[in-house]
Amino acid sequence: MGFLPLLRMKMPIALLRATALELAILTAHMIVYPSGLIPERRPAGPACGSPPPEHLEPHNPRGTSGFPGSPDSPGSPEPQALPTRSSQQPPAVLLHGFVDNRSVFVLLRRSLVRQGGCHVESLNYSPLTCDIRTAAELLGRHVEEICARTGRQRVDIVGHSLGGLIARYYVQRLGGDHRVRTLVTLGTPHAGTSVAPLASAHPIVRQMRPGSAVIEELRLPAPGCRTRFVSFWSDLDQIMVPLETARLEHPDLIVRNVRVSGIGHLALPVHPAVAAGIREALDASGAEADSSGAVSVA
C-alpha cells in the first residue's frame, strides 16, 4: 500500500535514486551527529617552522567585540598567530544548516585538508538560534578570532542551506566582505523557500520564507561588495521550493551559479563531485566569476 502513491506519481528514476541516497545519508548522519555537538579543538599555536604571519588589521564593522576567546574580549590572552599551510590559500570556514552541526562536513573537511591543503575550521551555532541577523553577527566574531589566530586577512566560507544565508547576510549587510574572499553556498534559499509550511512556527524558518524581512534586506543594493559568491544548487533539491531559489541573483554581486544534477539537499555537502567543485571554487581566487556552471553526478 505504501508504494501505490509513489507508483501513481511515476517518479523519475533519477529522483528515486536521489531520494534513496538522501535516506542513506540521513541515516549515516544520525550516527555521527552526536560527535558534532562538541566544538572542535582549535590549534594552540603556530606550527614549527612556519613562516611569520601576515600583518593583521582589526576589523569590527558592527561592534561585535566581547566574543569569548576573541582578541578584544576582556581578559583574553594575546592570540598566537597560526599561518595556514598554503602561503596564498586563506582559512576555510564551514557553516552548517538548520538544526544541524559540524558533523555534516566530515567528508568535505577531509577533502579540503587532504587535497586542498588549506586550514579548515567547522563552526557550530546553537539550534535554538532564532534570528539570522544575530547568527551573522556571531559568525563575524568567529571570523575575527580566526583571522587573529591564523594571521590572515581574509577567509573563505562554505555554508550549507541556512548556513549559507547566515554567511551571506554577514558579507552583504554587516561588512563581512572585508574578511570573506569567497563564499560558497550549498542549497541555500537565497530567494526564500516555501517548503514545509508547518515549520514556520520557528522564527528562523519564517526568515527563510520568500518575502521575509531578511530576504528583502538581501535584495537591497550592495555596491562595491568584494566577496566572490559561488552558489551550488540541485535540480533534485526537495527543500528548495521552487528549485531556482537556491540560485543567487543580485546585480551588485560577483556570482557563479553551479547547477548540480542527480542529488538532493543532504548530499550537497558530502558528495565527492560537489567537493571537487568546491575545491575548484576556492582555488580560483581573484578570478572573475562565470555566470553559470554545472556538475553532474547522475
FIKOL-551476 format. One record per residue: y, x, z of N, C-alpha, C, O in turn; residue number from 1. Coordinates in steps of 0.2 Angstrom, whole numbers. Each point is the difference from the previous one (the first is absolute). Layout:
FIKOL-551476
- Y,X,Z,Y,X,Z,Y,X,Z,Y,X,Z,NUM
...
//
This chain:
FIKOL-551476
- -6,4,0,6,-4,0,6,4,0,5,-1,-3,1
- -5,7,7,6,4,0,2,3,-6,6,2,-1,2
- -11,-1,-4,2,3,-6,2,-5,-6,3,2,-5,3
- -4,-8,7,2,-5,-6,7,0,-2,2,0,-5,4
- 3,0,10,7,0,-2,2,7,-4,4,-1,-4,5
- -8,6,6,2,6,-3,-3,0,-7,4,2,-5,6
- -9,-5,4,-3,-1,-7,4,-4,-5,1,1,-5,7
- 2,-7,9,4,-4,-4,6,3,-2,3,-1,-6,8
- 0,6,10,6,3,-2,-1,5,-6,5,2,-3,9
- -11,0,2,-2,5,-5,4,6,1,4,2,-5,10
- -4,1,11,4,6,1,-2,6,-5,-6,1,-1,11
- 11,2,-1,-1,6,-4,-5,5,3,1,1,6,12
- -5,3,-9,-4,5,3,4,5,3,-2,2,6,13
- 8,0,-9,4,5,4,2,-2,6,1,3,5,14
- 1,-10,-4,3,-2,6,-6,-1,5,1,2,6,15
- -7,-4,-8,-6,0,4,-1,7,3,-2,1,6,16
- 2,4,-10,-1,7,2,5,2,5,-1,4,5,17
- 8,-5,-7,5,2,5,-1,-4,7,2,3,5,18
- -4,-9,-5,-1,-4,6,-5,3,4,0,1,6,19
- -6,1,-9,-5,3,3,2,7,3,-2,2,6,20
- 6,2,-10,2,6,3,5,-1,6,0,4,5,21
- 4,-9,-6,5,-1,6,-4,-2,6,2,2,6,22
- -7,-6,-6,-5,-1,6,-3,6,3,0,1,6,23
- -2,3,-11,-3,6,2,5,5,4,-2,3,5,24
- 8,-3,-8,5,4,3,2,-3,7,1,4,5,25
- 0,-10,-5,1,-3,7,-5,1,5,2,1,6,26
- -8,-1,-8,-5,1,5,0,7,3,-1,1,6,27
- 2,4,-11,0,7,2,6,1,4,0,4,5,28
- 6,-7,-7,6,1,4,0,-3,7,3,3,5,29
- -7,-8,-4,-1,-3,7,-3,5,4,1,0,6,30
- -6,4,-9,-3,5,4,4,6,3,0,2,5,31
- 5,0,-10,4,6,2,7,-2,3,3,4,2,32
- -2,-11,-2,7,-2,2,1,2,7,6,2,1,33
- -11,-2,4,2,2,7,2,7,0,5,2,5,34
- -7,2,-9,2,7,0,7,1,-2,3,5,2,35
- 0,-10,-5,7,1,-2,5,-3,5,6,1,-2,36
- -8,-3,7,4,-3,5,4,5,4,5,-1,3,37
- -9,7,-3,3,6,4,5,4,-5,-3,2,-5,38
- 9,-1,7,4,4,-4,-3,7,-2,-3,3,5,39
- 4,-1,-11,-3,7,-1,4,5,3,5,0,2,40
- -9,6,-1,3,6,4,5,3,-5,-1,1,-6,41
- 7,1,9,5,4,-4,-1,7,1,-2,2,5,42
- 3,2,-10,-1,7,0,5,3,6,6,-2,0,43
- -8,7,3,4,2,6,5,6,-2,5,0,4,44
- -6,3,-9,5,5,-2,-2,3,-7,-4,-2,-3,45
- 8,7,1,-1,3,-7,-6,3,-1,-3,3,5,46
- 0,-3,-11,-6,4,-1,1,7,0,6,2,-2,47
- -11,2,3,1,7,1,1,3,-7,-3,-2,-5,48
- 8,6,4,2,3,-6,4,-4,-5,1,1,-6,49
- 1,-7,8,4,-5,-4,7,3,-1,2,3,4,50
- 1,-5,-10,6,2,-1,5,-4,4,-1,-5,3,51
- 7,8,-2,5,-3,4,2,-7,-3,0,-1,-6,52
- 2,-4,11,1,-7,-3,7,0,-3,4,4,1,53
- -3,-9,-5,6,-1,-3,5,-2,5,-1,-2,5,54
- 8,3,-6,5,-2,4,0,-8,0,0,-3,-5,55
- 0,0,11,0,-7,0,6,-3,2,3,2,6,56
- 0,-6,-10,6,-4,2,-2,-7,3,-3,-4,-3,57
- 6,3,9,-2,-7,3,3,-5,-4,5,0,-2,58
- -9,-6,2,3,-6,-3,-2,-6,4,-6,-1,2,59
- 11,-3,0,-1,-5,4,4,-6,-2,5,-2,3,60
- -7,-2,-8,4,-4,-4,2,-7,4,5,-2,0,61
- -9,0,5,1,-6,3,-1,1,8,-2,-5,3,62
- 3,11,0,0,1,7,-7,-1,2,-1,-4,5,63
- -4,7,-8,-7,-1,2,-2,5,5,-6,3,-1,64
- 10,0,5,-2,5,5,-4,-3,6,0,-6,1,65
- -3,10,3,-3,-2,6,-7,-2,-1,-3,-2,4,66
- 0,4,-10,-7,-2,-1,-4,6,4,1,6,-1,67
- -6,-8,4,-4,4,4,-3,6,-4,-3,-1,-5,68
- 5,7,7,-3,6,-3,5,2,-6,-1,6,-3,69
- 6,-10,1,5,3,-5,5,5,3,0,0,6,70
- 3,4,-11,4,5,3,6,-2,3,3,4,4,71
- -1,-10,-4,6,-3,3,-2,-4,6,5,-3,3,72
- -11,3,-1,-2,-4,6,2,3,6,-1,7,1,73
- 4,-10,4,1,3,7,-6,4,3,-5,-4,0,74
- 6,10,2,-5,3,3,-6,3,-5,-5,3,3,75
- 6,-4,-9,-5,3,-5,0,7,-1,6,3,0,76
- -11,1,0,0,7,-1,3,1,-8,-1,-4,-4,77
- 3,10,3,2,2,-6,-6,0,-5,-5,3,2,78
- 5,-6,-8,-6,-1,-4,-1,7,-3,4,4,-2,79
- -11,-3,1,-2,6,-4,-1,-2,-7,-3,-5,-2,80
- 6,9,-3,0,-2,-7,-7,2,-2,-3,5,1,81
- 0,-9,-5,-7,1,-3,1,-1,-8,0,-6,-2,82
- 0,11,-1,1,0,-8,-6,-3,-3,-6,0,3,83
- 6,-4,-8,-5,-3,-4,-4,6,-4,3,6,0,84
- -9,-7,-2,-4,5,-3,3,2,-7,1,6,-1,85
- 2,-11,-3,3,2,-6,7,1,1,4,-3,4,86
- -1,8,-7,7,2,1,5,-5,-3,6,0,2,87
- -9,-5,-7,4,-4,-3,-1,-8,2,4,-4,0,88
- -11,3,2,-2,-7,1,2,-2,7,-1,4,5,89
- 5,-9,-4,2,-3,6,-6,-3,4,-5,-1,-3,90
- 6,0,10,-5,-4,3,-1,-7,-3,5,-3,-2,91
- -11,1,3,-2,-7,-3,-1,-4,7,-4,1,4,92
- 7,-7,-4,0,-5,5,-4,-6,-2,2,-3,-5,93
- -7,1,8,-4,-6,-2,1,-6,5,0,1,6,94
- 2,-6,-9,2,-6,4,-4,-6,-2,0,-2,-5,95
- -4,-1,10,-5,-5,-1,3,-7,-1,6,-1,1,96
- -10,-4,-2,3,-7,-1,-1,-4,6,-1,2,6,97
- 2,-9,-7,0,-5,5,-7,0,4,-5,0,-3,98
- 6,0,10,-6,0,5,-5,5,-2,-6,-1,1,99
- 8,7,-4,-4,5,-1,2,6,4,4,0,5,100
- -7,6,-6,2,6,3,-2,6,-5,-2,-1,-5,101
- 3,7,8,-1,6,-4,-7,1,-3,0,4,-5,102
- -5,-7,8,-7,1,-3,0,-2,-7,-5,2,-3,103
- 9,-6,0,-1,-2,-6,1,6,-5,-1,-1,-6,104
- 5,6,8,1,6,-4,-5,6,1,2,5,-2,105
- -7,-6,5,-5,5,1,-2,4,-7,1,6,0,106
- -2,-10,-5,-2,3,-6,6,3,-4,-1,5,-3,107
- 6,-9,3,6,3,-3,3,6,3,2,5,-4,108
- -2,-5,10,2,6,4,-4,6,-2,3,5,-1,109
- -10,-6,1,-4,6,-2,1,2,-7,0,6,-1,110
- 2,-10,-3,1,1,-7,6,4,-1,1,5,-3,111
- 5,-7,7,6,3,-1,0,7,3,3,5,-2,112
- -7,-4,8,0,7,3,-5,5,-4,2,5,-1,113
- -7,-8,-1,-5,5,-4,2,2,-7,0,5,-2,114
- 3,-10,-1,2,1,-7,7,1,-1,2,3,-5,115
- 2,-6,9,7,0,-1,3,6,4,5,3,-2,116
- -9,-1,7,3,6,4,6,-1,4,3,4,2,117
- -1,-11,0,6,-1,3,-1,-2,8,-6,-2,1,118
- 11,2,3,-1,-2,7,1,-7,0,5,-3,-3,119
- -10,-1,6,0,-7,0,0,-3,7,-4,3,4,120
- 7,-8,-3,0,-3,7,0,-8,-1,3,-3,-5,121
- -7,0,9,-1,-7,-1,3,-3,6,-1,2,6,122
- 5,-7,-7,4,-3,6,-3,-7,1,-2,-4,-4,123
- 2,2,10,-1,-7,3,6,-4,2,4,3,3,124
- -4,-9,-5,5,-4,4,-3,-6,3,-6,-2,-2,125
- 9,-1,7,-4,-5,4,-1,-6,-4,4,-2,-4,126
- -10,-1,5,-2,-6,-4,4,-6,3,0,-6,-3,127
- 4,7,8,4,-5,3,7,0,-3,5,-4,2,128
- -4,9,-6,7,1,-4,2,-7,-3,-4,-2,-4,129
- 10,0,5,2,-7,-3,6,1,-4,2,-5,-3,130
- 0,11,1,6,0,-4,0,7,-4,-1,5,2,131
- 1,-6,-9,0,5,-5,6,5,2,-1,6,-1,132
- 6,-8,2,6,4,1,-1,5,6,2,6,0,133
- -5,-9,6,-1,4,6,-5,5,-2,0,6,2,134
- -6,-8,-6,-5,5,-1,3,5,-5,-2,6,1,135
- 7,-7,-5,3,5,-5,4,5,5,0,6,-2,136
- 3,-9,7,4,5,4,-5,5,4,2,6,0,137
- -7,-9,2,-5,4,3,-3,5,-4,-1,6,2,138
- 0,-8,-9,-3,5,-5,5,6,-1,-1,5,0,139
- 8,-7,0,5,5,0,0,5,5,1,6,-1,140
- -3,-8,7,0,5,6,-6,4,-1,0,6,1,141
- -6,-9,-3,-6,4,-2,2,6,-5,-2,5,1,142
- 5,-7,-6,2,4,-6,4,6,3,-1,6,-2,143
- 6,-8,6,5,6,3,-4,5,4,1,6,0,144
- -6,-9,4,-4,4,4,-5,5,-4,-1,6,1,145
- -1,-9,-6,-5,4,-5,4,5,-3,-2,6,-1,146
- 8,-7,-2,4,5,-3,2,5,5,0,6,-2,147
- 2,-8,8,2,6,5,-6,4,1,0,6,1,148
- -6,-9,0,-6,4,2,-3,4,-6,-2,6,1,149
- 3,-8,-7,-3,4,-6,6,4,-3,-2,5,-4,150
- 8,-6,6,5,4,-3,2,-2,-7,3,4,-4,151
- -5,-10,1,1,-2,-6,6,-5,0,1,-4,4,152
- 2,4,-10,6,-5,-1,-2,-7,-1,3,-5,1,153
- -9,5,-5,-2,-7,-3,-7,-1,1,-4,5,1,154
- 1,-11,-1,-7,-2,0,-1,-4,-6,4,-3,-3,155
- -11,2,2,-2,-5,-5,-3,-6,5,-3,2,5,156
- 3,-8,-7,-3,-5,3,-5,-4,-4,2,-2,-6,157
- -8,0,8,-5,-4,-3,0,-6,4,-3,0,6,158
- 4,-6,-8,0,-6,4,-5,-5,-3,1,-2,-6,159
- -5,-1,10,-5,-5,-3,3,-7,3,1,-1,6,160
- 0,-4,-11,1,-7,1,7,0,4,5,2,-2,161
- -5,-5,8,6,0,5,3,7,1,6,0,0,162
- -10,5,0,2,6,2,5,3,-6,5,3,2,163
- -7,-5,-8,5,2,-5,7,-4,0,5,3,-2,164
- -6,-9,4,7,-4,1,4,3,6,6,0,-1,165
- -9,2,6,3,3,6,4,6,-3,6,2,2,166
- -10,2,-5,3,7,-3,5,-1,-5,5,3,0,167
- -6,-8,-4,6,-2,-5,6,-2,4,6,2,-2,168
- -6,-6,7,5,-2,3,4,6,4,6,0,0,169
- -10,4,2,3,6,3,4,5,-5,5,2,1,170
- -8,-2,-7,3,4,-5,6,-3,-3,5,3,-1,171
- -5,-10,0,5,-3,-4,6,-3,5,5,1,-2,172
- -7,-3,8,5,-3,4,2,4,6,5,-1,3,173
- -9,6,-1,2,4,6,1,8,-2,0,4,5,174
- 2,-3,-11,1,7,-2,-5,5,0,1,6,0,175
- -8,-9,-1,-5,5,0,-1,3,-6,-5,5,0,176
- 8,-6,-5,0,4,-6,2,7,1,-2,4,-4,177
- 6,-3,9,2,7,2,-7,4,2,0,6,-1,178
- -5,-9,3,-6,3,3,-6,-1,-4,-4,5,0,179
- 4,-10,-4,-6,-2,-4,0,2,-7,5,-2,-4,180
- -9,7,2,1,2,-7,-4,-5,-5,3,-2,-5,181
- -9,0,7,-4,-4,-4,-3,-6,5,-3,2,5,182
- 4,-8,-7,-4,-5,3,-5,-3,-4,2,-3,-5,183
- -8,3,7,-6,-3,-4,-2,-7,4,-1,1,6,184
- 1,-6,-10,-2,-6,4,-6,-3,-4,-1,1,-6,185
- -4,-4,10,-6,-2,-2,-1,-7,2,0,-2,6,186
- 0,-3,-11,0,-7,1,5,-2,5,-2,-4,5,187
- 8,5,-6,6,-2,4,3,-6,-3,2,0,-6,188
- -1,-5,10,4,-6,-3,7,1,0,4,-3,4,189
- -2,7,-9,7,1,-1,5,-6,-1,5,0,2,190
- -8,-5,-6,4,-6,-1,-3,-6,5,2,-5,-1,191
- -6,7,6,-3,-5,4,-6,-3,-2,-1,-1,-6,192
- -4,-1,10,-6,-3,-2,-1,-7,4,2,-1,5,193
- -5,-3,-9,-1,-7,2,-7,-2,3,-2,-5,1,194
- -2,11,0,-7,-1,2,0,-3,7,4,2,4,195
- -9,-6,-2,-2,-2,6,6,-3,4,3,3,4,196
- -1,-9,-6,6,-3,3,0,-1,7,5,0,4,197
- -12,-1,-1,0,-1,7,2,7,4,1,-1,6,198
- -2,6,-9,2,7,3,7,0,2,2,5,3,199
- 2,-9,-6,8,0,1,2,-1,7,6,1,2,200
- -11,-3,2,2,0,8,2,6,2,3,1,5,201
- -5,5,-8,2,7,3,6,1,-3,1,0,-7,202
- 4,3,11,7,1,-3,0,5,-6,4,-1,-4,203
- -8,6,5,0,6,-5,-3,-3,-7,2,3,-5,204
- -7,-8,6,-2,-3,-6,5,-4,-4,1,0,-6,205
- 3,-3,10,6,-4,-3,5,4,-4,2,-2,-5,206
- -2,8,8,5,5,-3,-3,3,-7,4,2,-4,207
- -11,-3,3,-3,2,-6,0,-6,-5,-3,1,-5,208
- 6,-6,6,0,-6,-4,5,1,-5,6,2,1,209
- -7,-5,-7,6,0,-5,6,-3,2,-1,-6,3,210
- 7,9,-4,6,-3,2,2,1,8,5,-3,2,211
- -9,6,1,1,2,7,7,4,1,2,3,-5,212
- 1,-2,10,6,4,1,-1,7,-1,4,3,-3,213
- -10,0,5,-2,7,-2,-1,1,-7,3,5,-3,214
- -7,-10,0,-1,1,-8,7,0,-3,1,4,-5,215
- 3,-9,7,7,0,-4,4,6,2,4,2,-5,216
- -4,1,11,3,6,1,-2,6,-5,4,4,-2,217
- -10,-4,1,-3,5,-4,2,-1,-8,-1,5,-4,218
- 4,-11,3,2,-1,-7,7,2,-1,3,1,-6,219
- 1,1,12,7,2,-1,0,7,-3,-4,3,-1,220
- 10,-2,-2,1,6,-3,-1,6,4,1,0,6,221
- -4,6,-9,-2,6,4,3,6,-5,-5,4,-1,222
- 11,-4,0,2,6,-4,-1,6,3,1,1,6,223
- -3,4,-10,0,7,2,-7,1,4,0,6,3,224
- -4,-10,-3,-6,1,4,-4,6,-3,-2,0,-6,225
- 0,5,10,-3,6,-2,-7,0,0,-3,4,-3,226
- 0,-9,6,-8,0,1,-3,-3,-7,3,-4,-3,227
- -8,8,1,-4,-3,-6,-6,-4,3,-3,1,5,228
- 2,-7,-8,-5,-5,2,-5,0,-6,1,0,-6,229
- -7,-1,9,-6,-1,-4,-4,-5,3,-3,0,6,230
- 2,-6,-10,-3,-6,3,-7,-1,-3,0,-2,-6,231
- -5,2,9,-7,-2,-2,-1,-7,1,0,-2,6,232
- -2,-2,-11,-1,-7,1,-7,-1,-4,-1,2,-5,233
- -3,-7,8,-6,-2,-3,0,-6,-3,3,-5,2,234
- -7,4,-8,0,-6,-3,-5,-5,3,-1,-5,-2,235
- -3,8,7,-5,-4,4,2,-1,7,-4,-1,4,236
- 10,2,-2,3,0,7,1,-7,2,5,-3,-2,237
- -10,0,6,1,-7,2,5,-1,6,1,-6,1,238
- 2,11,1,5,0,6,7,-1,-3,4,-3,3,239
- -4,6,-9,7,-1,-4,0,-6,-4,-4,-1,-5,240
- 8,-4,7,1,-6,-4,7,-2,-1,4,-1,4,241
- -2,2,-11,-4,2,-6,-1,7,0,3,4,4,242
- -8,-2,-8,-2,7,0,6,5,-1,0,6,3,243
- 5,-8,-8,5,4,-2,5,2,6,5,4,-1,244
- -6,-8,7,5,2,5,-1,7,3,5,2,3,245
- -10,1,-4,-1,7,2,3,5,-5,0,6,2,246
- 3,-8,-7,4,4,-5,7,1,3,3,-5,3,247
- 0,10,-3,6,1,3,5,0,-6,0,5,-4,248
- 5,-10,4,5,0,-5,7,0,3,1,-5,4,249
- 3,10,-5,6,1,3,4,4,-5,-2,6,-2,250
- 8,-8,0,4,4,-5,3,6,2,1,5,-4,251
- -1,-4,11,3,6,3,-5,5,2,2,6,2,252
- -8,-7,-2,-5,4,2,-4,4,-6,-1,-3,-5,253
- -1,9,7,-5,3,-5,-7,-2,2,-3,2,5,254
- 0,-5,-10,-6,-4,2,-5,2,-6,1,-1,-6,255
- -7,2,8,-6,0,-4,-5,-5,2,-3,1,6,256
- 1,-7,-9,-5,-4,2,-6,1,-4,-1,1,-6,257
- -5,0,10,-6,2,-2,-5,-6,1,-1,-2,6,258
- -2,-1,-11,-4,-5,0,-7,2,1,-3,5,-4,259
- -1,-7,9,-7,2,2,-4,-6,-2,1,-6,2,260
- -6,7,-6,-5,-5,-2,-7,1,3,-3,6,0,261
- 0,-11,2,-7,0,3,-1,0,7,-6,-1,2,262
- 11,1,2,0,0,7,5,-4,4,5,-2,-3,263
- -7,0,9,5,-5,4,4,4,5,1,6,-1,264
- 2,-10,5,5,3,5,-2,5,5,3,5,0,265
- -9,-6,3,-3,5,5,-2,6,-4,0,5,4,266
- -2,-5,-10,-2,6,-3,5,5,-2,-1,6,-1,267
- 7,-8,1,6,4,-3,0,6,4,1,6,-3,268
- -1,-6,10,1,7,3,-6,4,1,0,5,3,269
- -6,-8,-6,-6,4,1,-4,2,-6,-4,4,0,270
- 6,-7,-6,-3,2,-6,2,7,-3,6,1,0,271
- -11,3,-2,2,7,-2,4,0,-6,4,4,-1,272
- -4,-9,-4,4,0,-6,7,-1,2,5,3,-2,273
- -4,-8,7,7,-1,3,3,7,3,5,1,0,274
- -10,2,4,2,6,4,2,5,-5,5,4,1,275
- -8,-3,-7,2,5,-5,7,-2,-3,4,4,-1,276
- -3,-11,1,7,-2,-3,5,2,5,6,2,-2,277
- -8,-3,9,5,2,5,2,7,0,6,2,1,278
- -11,2,-1,1,7,-1,4,2,-6,4,5,1,279
- -5,-8,-6,4,2,-6,7,-2,1,5,3,-2,280
- -4,-9,5,7,-2,2,4,4,4,6,2,-1,281
- -10,1,6,3,4,5,1,7,-3,5,4,2,282
- -9,-2,-7,1,7,-3,6,0,-5,3,5,-1,283
- -1,-11,-1,5,0,-5,7,-1,3,4,-4,-1,284
- -3,9,5,7,0,4,6,1,-5,-1,4,-4,285
- 6,-8,5,6,1,-4,-1,-2,-7,5,0,-4,286
- -11,-3,2,-1,-2,-7,3,-7,-1,0,-4,5,287
- 3,3,-11,2,-6,-1,-5,-5,0,-6,1,-4,288
- 6,-7,7,-5,-5,1,-1,-4,-7,5,-2,-3,289
- -11,2,1,-2,-5,-6,1,-7,3,-1,-1,6,290
- 2,-3,-11,1,-7,2,-7,-4,1,0,-5,4,291
- -6,8,-6,-6,-3,1,-6,5,0,1,5,-3,292
- -7,-8,5,-5,4,-1,-6,-4,1,0,-6,2,293
- -6,9,-2,-6,-4,1,-6,4,3,-1,6,-2,294
- -3,-9,6,-6,4,3,-6,-5,-1,1,-6,3,295
- -6,7,-6,-6,-4,-1,-6,2,4,-2,6,-1,296
- 0,-10,5,-6,2,4,-6,-4,-1,-5,0,3,297
- 6,-5,-8,-6,-5,-1,-6,4,-3,-5,-4,-2,298
//
